[in-house]
Structures are given as structure tokens and as C-alpha cells.
Amino acid sequence: MGEAKRRKEALGEKYGKEKTILPWVPITKRQADQFVKWSTRGAWAGIGLLVAVWLTVRVIGPGFGWWTVN
């Protein structure tokens, strides 16, 4: 008997299903990894947007006469 057959008999109906993070949370490990991936991308996009706004206000704005610092 092969390992896969033993595992299938031992797990029963759970065989082939993804494991959840915690038994009472219906989120799979793959979904958690995807959330981390997308939230990391969103954080970097926010950092880039923050830098762009800061450059506009601090560098480009005074060149046009906006918000001059005396």
C-alpha cells in the first residue's frame, strides 16, 4: 500500500482539502498568503503616494509660490 493511500484512509473526508489557519477560522493558508501579498503591495503603493505628495508640497509647491516658508 502506498503512502498516498494510507494518508487517504487516515484522513477520510479531509483528504485533499486545504488546511485552515486555526480550526475555528475558515481561512486557508493560501488565502492568508494572498492577503499578506496584496497588503504588502498596498503598503508600498501608499508609501509611493506619500512620497509623491510630500515632493509636491515641499519641493514643487514653493516653486509656484504655494505655501512659501518665510
C-alpha positions as CSV (number, residue, x, y, z in Angstrom):
1,M,0.0,0.0,0.0
2,G,1.4,3.4,-1.0
3,E,1.8,6.4,1.2
4,A,-1.0,8.3,-0.5
5,K,-3.5,5.5,0.1
6,R,-2.5,5.4,3.7
7,R,-2.9,9.1,4.1
8,K,-6.3,9.0,2.3
9,E,-7.6,6.3,4.6
10,A,-6.3,8.1,7.7
11,L,-7.8,11.5,6.8
12,G,-11.1,10.3,5.3
13,E,-13.2,13.2,4.1
14,K,-10.5,15.7,4.9
15,Y,-8.2,14.2,2.3
16,G,-7.3,16.8,-0.4
17,K,-8.8,19.8,1.4
18,E,-6.6,22.7,2.3
19,K,-5.8,23.2,6.0
20,T,-7.1,26.3,7.8
21,I,-5.0,28.6,9.9
22,L,-7.0,27.9,13.1
23,P,-9.8,25.3,13.5
24,W,-12.4,28.0,14.2
25,V,-11.3,30.4,11.5
26,P,-12.5,29.5,8.0
27,I,-9.4,31.0,6.2
28,T,-7.0,28.7,4.4
29,K,-3.2,29.1,4.5
30,R,-3.3,30.0,0.8
31,Q,-5.8,32.8,1.4
32,A,-3.7,34.1,4.2
33,D,-0.6,34.2,2.0
34,Q,-2.6,36.0,-0.7
35,F,-3.8,38.6,1.9
36,V,-0.2,39.2,3.0
37,K,1.0,39.6,-0.6
38,W,-1.8,42.1,-1.5
39,S,-1.5,44.1,1.7
40,T,2.3,44.4,1.2
41,R,1.7,45.7,-2.3
42,G,-0.8,48.1,-1.0
43,A,1.6,49.4,1.7
44,W,4.3,50.0,-0.9
45,A,1.8,51.9,-3.1
46,G,0.8,54.0,-0.1
47,I,4.5,54.8,0.6
48,G,5.0,55.8,-3.0
49,L,1.9,58.0,-2.9
50,L,3.1,59.6,0.3
51,V,6.5,60.4,-1.2
52,A,4.8,61.9,-4.3
53,V,2.6,64.1,-2.2
54,W,5.5,65.2,0.0
55,L,7.6,66.1,-3.0
56,T,4.7,68.1,-4.5
57,V,4.1,70.1,-1.3
58,R,7.7,70.5,-0.2
59,V,9.6,71.0,-3.5
60,I,7.3,71.7,-6.4
61,G,4.7,73.8,-4.4
62,P,7.1,76.6,-3.3
63,G,8.4,76.9,-6.8
64,F,4.9,78.0,-7.9
65,G,4.5,80.3,-4.9
66,W,2.3,77.9,-2.8
67,W,2.9,77.5,0.9
68,T,6.1,79.5,1.0
69,V,8.2,79.2,4.1
70,N,9.5,82.6,5.5
